[in-house]
Amino acid sequence: MFIRVLEDEQIMSKVKAQMSNRLINKIKNKEAKIAVIGLGYVGLPLCVEFAKNGFCVTGIDVDRKRVESVDKGVSYIGDVKSSEIKLYVKEKKFQATTDYKILGKQDAIIMCVPTPLRKTKEPDISYIIDASKKIAEYLKEEQLIVLESTTYPGTTDEVILPILEKSGLKAGKDFYLAFSPERVDPGNKRYNTANIPKIIGGINSQSTLMAKTLYSQINSNVIAVSSSRVAEMVKLLENTFRSVNIALANEMAIMCDYLGIDVWEVIKGATTKPFGFMPFYPGPGIGGHCIPLDPFYLTWKSRLHGYEAKFIELAGEINKAMPKYVIGKIRDILNNRKKSINGSTVFILGVAYKKDVGDWRESPAIEIISMLLEKGANVWFNDPYVSEIKADDTLMRSKELSKSLLRKSDCTVIITDHSAYDYKFIVESSSAVLDTRNATGDLKGTFENVFKL
Ligand SMILES: NC(=O)c1ccc[n+]([C@@H]2O[C@H](COP(=O)([O-])OP(=O)(O)OC[C@H]3O[C@@H](n4cnc5c(N)ncnc54)[C@H](O)[C@@H]3O)[C@@H](O)[C@H]2O)c1
């Protein structure tokens, strides 16, 4: 009887070994079919990268408009060219759908769905849960499932794993499960999905091996860590590091203002040190889908385990207060000209959360515009990448950046330092400029109408 059990186990492990070899070979021969769930800033470039490297990719999104856009070969993400989508759709390497049924035919499924925060600052992983439930419906042996969405440590093995195992299949044996954080930096001309080193952490060594094999096909620098939890924590360390250092730069700016020192010159000076210093810059507040949100995934998880994170909370407090600080600066500029916010026209330049992108999610510009509207200002905005926004329930359209509108406004506020702006023209055409990004820092000459953060 004992010998019989042993024989069965040996046969099973042989079968599993053949299974994993089969998947590895499929991946290496580019025969593996890949599905990406969530065609946003992360998912769309990932699809294009796999298609570029010879794989057949299917993108799944609940947003029908995005799916139709892919079908038509029209990109809606700045870093992805329409011509690329068109080419891979034509070559039948890339297709998009709203139908999850195709999951049953895939070898690898990658989740790139949103991970927002609830109003209470608690993680909202409902998108991950929904996508995982859909995967579980169609899960089959030998599939590799990867999560790329930023989330708290434990999501992959505590939340996704049990959902997928409801299928009756065993994680790490019948199918593989891993986490690989996305590090894409929209608008970055140097680093992209293909050349940003990729971290992989599986729920067991087989899962790590499978995920490493897959990502090695599109990225030459894939780094395996010991578990999915470590990989999840790596991403949170990276984003917390940014949040905390930006907060330090913001507080430095406030202190420099009190002391009458130019913070931008101070940072430039400190940057000459070739070791032990890395420049971070102050600004009107943090935005986007990552830095304002991700660190709070960690504080939440840490609190559940009995530890109250201090750096993250403090950094969040300082960064969150910056839009109000900017309002104070606008008020002072107007006050010195015997004007009040109420009744003045303020021209906001740039509403995207960072330069050269069109993403205005969580952008401090929206909060600043809302506060100005509440205080009775007449607010205009211009952004070469954003045509329309909603602030304080008001729908606003980007205005032309003309000499006459700049002249008519009482204060021009540079919130996003887009490269496309002609800062000399802006300064020369405006009566007063509040520059929250040091975008005018390289202009030759002295401009008495420019005020910096
Ligand atoms: N944007 C970035 O710069 C960036 C960088 C690194 C990591 N991330 C992380 O990557 C994840 C995705 O971010 P993003 O910026 O690509 O988000 P996004 O909002 O641009 O795209 C997410 C897409 O998922 C779709 N979606 C939502 N639920 C779905 C479901 N159940 N099935 C299918 N599709 C669904 C949405 O319609 C949307 O198109 C987040 O966790 C984010 O924190 C983002």
The ligand as a MOL file (V3000), in Angstrom:
LIG
                    3D

  0  0  0     0  0            999 V3000
M  V30 BEGIN CTAB
M  V30 COUNTS 44 48 0 0 0
M  V30 BEGIN ATOM
M  V30 1 N -0.1400 54.4190 -14.3040 0
M  V30 2 C 1.0730 54.1860 -13.8550 0
M  V30 3 O 1.9970 54.9570 -14.0900 0
M  V30 4 C 1.3880 52.9490 -13.0490 0
M  V30 5 C 2.7300 52.6180 -12.8260 0
M  V30 6 C 3.0350 51.4710 -12.0950 0
M  V30 7 C 1.9960 50.7180 -11.5530 0
M  V30 8 N 0.6960 51.0700 -11.7570 0 CHG=1
M  V30 9 C -0.3300 50.2160 -11.1690 0
M  V30 10 O -0.8860 49.4020 -12.2120 0
M  V30 11 C -2.2820 49.1870 -11.9930 0
M  V30 12 C -3.0790 49.6520 -13.2130 0
M  V30 13 O -2.8720 51.0460 -13.3480 0
M  V30 14 P -3.2340 51.8430 -14.6760 0
M  V30 15 O -2.6440 53.2030 -14.5130 0
M  V30 16 O -2.8880 51.0340 -15.8720 0 CHG=-1
M  V30 17 O -4.8210 51.9160 -14.5270 0
M  V30 18 P -5.8560 52.4050 -15.6510 0
M  V30 19 O -7.0260 52.9200 -14.9140 0
M  V30 20 O -5.1620 53.2710 -16.6520 0
M  V30 21 O -6.2570 51.0580 -16.3980 0
M  V30 22 C -6.9250 50.0240 -15.7750 0
M  V30 23 C -7.8720 49.3930 -16.7970 0
M  V30 24 O -8.4870 48.2530 -16.1820 0
M  V30 25 C -9.8170 48.1890 -16.6410 0
M  V30 26 N -10.5570 47.3160 -15.7270 0
M  V30 27 C -10.9810 47.5670 -14.4770 0
M  V30 28 N -11.5630 46.4770 -13.9450 0
M  V30 29 C -11.4940 45.5240 -14.8910 0
M  V30 30 C -11.9220 44.1750 -14.9440 0
M  V30 31 N -12.5250 43.5710 -13.9040 0
M  V30 32 N -11.7170 43.4830 -16.0760 0
M  V30 33 C -11.1150 44.0620 -17.1430 0
M  V30 34 N -10.6760 45.3230 -17.1470 0
M  V30 35 C -10.8700 46.0390 -16.0300 0
M  V30 36 C -10.2780 49.6160 -16.6710 0
M  V30 37 O -11.3990 49.8020 -17.5120 0
M  V30 38 C -9.0090 50.3150 -17.2270 0
M  V30 39 O -9.0290 50.3910 -18.6440 0
M  V30 40 C -2.6120 49.9030 -10.7070 0
M  V30 41 O -2.4930 49.0290 -9.6370 0
M  V30 42 C -1.5290 50.9620 -10.6090 0
M  V30 43 O -1.2780 51.3490 -9.2760 0
M  V30 44 C 0.3740 52.1610 -12.5070 0
M  V30 END ATOM
M  V30 BEGIN BOND
M  V30 1 1 1 2
M  V30 2 2 2 3
M  V30 3 1 2 4
M  V30 4 1 4 5
M  V30 5 2 4 44
M  V30 6 2 5 6
M  V30 7 1 6 7
M  V30 8 2 7 8
M  V30 9 1 8 9
M  V30 10 1 8 44
M  V30 11 1 9 10
M  V30 12 1 9 42
M  V30 13 1 10 11
M  V30 14 1 11 12
M  V30 15 1 11 40
M  V30 16 1 12 13
M  V30 17 1 13 14
M  V30 18 2 14 15
M  V30 19 1 14 16
M  V30 20 1 14 17
M  V30 21 1 17 18
M  V30 22 2 18 19
M  V30 23 1 18 20
M  V30 24 1 18 21
M  V30 25 1 21 22
M  V30 26 1 22 23
M  V30 27 1 23 24
M  V30 28 1 23 38
M  V30 29 1 24 25
M  V30 30 1 25 26
M  V30 31 1 25 36
M  V30 32 1 26 27
M  V30 33 1 26 35
M  V30 34 2 27 28
M  V30 35 1 28 29
M  V30 36 1 29 30
M  V30 37 2 29 35
M  V30 38 1 30 31
M  V30 39 2 30 32
M  V30 40 1 32 33
M  V30 41 2 33 34
M  V30 42 1 34 35
M  V30 43 1 36 37
M  V30 44 1 36 38
M  V30 45 1 38 39
M  V30 46 1 40 41
M  V30 47 1 40 42
M  V30 48 1 42 43
M  V30 END BOND
M  V30 END CTAB
M  END
